[in-house]
Amino acid sequence: MSNLYLKNILRFFILILLQVLILNRINFGGYINPYLYVYFILLLPFETPGWLLLISSFLLGMGVDMFSGTPGMHAASSVLMAFFRPMIIKSIASKKEYEAGMQPSIRDLGFRWFFTYALILIFIHNLALFYIEVFRLSDFFGTLQRVIYSTIFTLLLVLLTQYLFIKPSK
Amino acid sequence: MRHLFAYILKHYFFFLFLLLEAFSFSFVVQNNYQQASFINSANKITGSIFNTSNNIDEYFSLKKANYSLVEENASLRDLLSDSYRITDTLIYYQKDTLFQYINAKVINNSVNKQKNYMMLNKGSIHGIRNGMGVITSAGIVGTVIEVSKNFSIVISVLHINNKINARVKKNRHLGSIEWDGSYYRKGLLTDIPTHVRLYRGDTIITSGNSHIFPEGIIIGTVEEYFSKQGDKFNKARINFAVDYNNIYFVYVIINLMKEEQTQLETLQNNE
């Protein structure tokens, strides 16, 4: 059990550093940026209590904010994403039953489940992030376009990371 | 009261969510009105981490940095008084120093947000103050908005609320430079009077009206000129002279006459 805590805490810090030191400098096509740090929220264990889910997501967003000079932006969108997480998990049906000790991952729940789960949550996160950033509704579709591109880019990275760290099933 | 308490406890997930969102948004709103105060408080922790990462990063860009420094050396050599003297020393004269330059290194930079800032590795103990202009050898970069002891934050040209006084070099007409938040190599020159025609390749420079930048620092070149019937002012899309994704060394400009200029202006405003 403590192993699980340690793993998540490590993931928390590594993802923040990865985001601010490397990923924030990737500007695909000028301004499209992957936000891989949300991978932490995606991968928290199913039995994480609600308060821990929200607060750790808030701290994660705040950490990224501090380094990017965008106070509150990432925190607000991360908390929103964490808020929707339990609902999304409940609403996506999986072939396998949820069991104790399972993690939201391709290995445990299959590609299709994880893909839908990650896509919806990343989209929510990016939607909040980009609209808070512009802080106005003019140029609505221009922003939406950036949300979509960024979601695709982030999702690709999330899936890639899943496959990189996948362990052969028992 | 106890019912209320029990209700909140039952739906604590939702209320905690609201609380955290309110907290985050207070930061967002605060930051939208008073520029970058949060960034400044975080300077010490983030500054040192970025400094380390930048030290590593620098090795990979040594060639490029060297090249731009050599280029700049050459242009500075051109400015030496020797380069001006012909034979008659009477013709040569030198103005009093108006501007001084502090060199600094960019340790954090972004181009992919709507509001981009960068962090420099020098601060108030090196003489940097709020409101100073920042340039590279290639052109304009931004304005200092926050200073701590060892670091400073620069509001980049790539900031949707940042407007910069500009001038068309060939006919000295004034306009202003904006950025629309899309592509970091292209800006917008607005407020051009309709009778002024611009063509592709026309150079846009700083106007020298703002006490921040000396006149004649290159901002970019015109790419496309738009004129619409009925508008009072025309627009032009410009290519920025500086690749903002690729800045290593910058110069912070001290305007030695700024105090005198602003004093005179407040006198005039009080009339």
Interface residues (C-beta under 8 A of the other chain):
Chain A: L21 N24 R25 N27 G30 Y31 I32 N33 G50 W51 L54 I55 F58 G61 M62 D65 M66 F67 S68 G69 T70 P71 G72 M73 A75 A76 V79 L80 A82 F83 P86 I132 E133 V134 F135 G142
Chain B: Y12 F13 L16 F17 L20 E21 F23 S24 F25 S26 F27 V28 V29 Q30 N31 N32 A36 F38 I39 A42 I45 T46 I49 F50 S53 N108 S110 V111 N112 K113 Q114 K115 Y117 M119 I153 I160 G181 S182 Y183 Y184 R185 N245
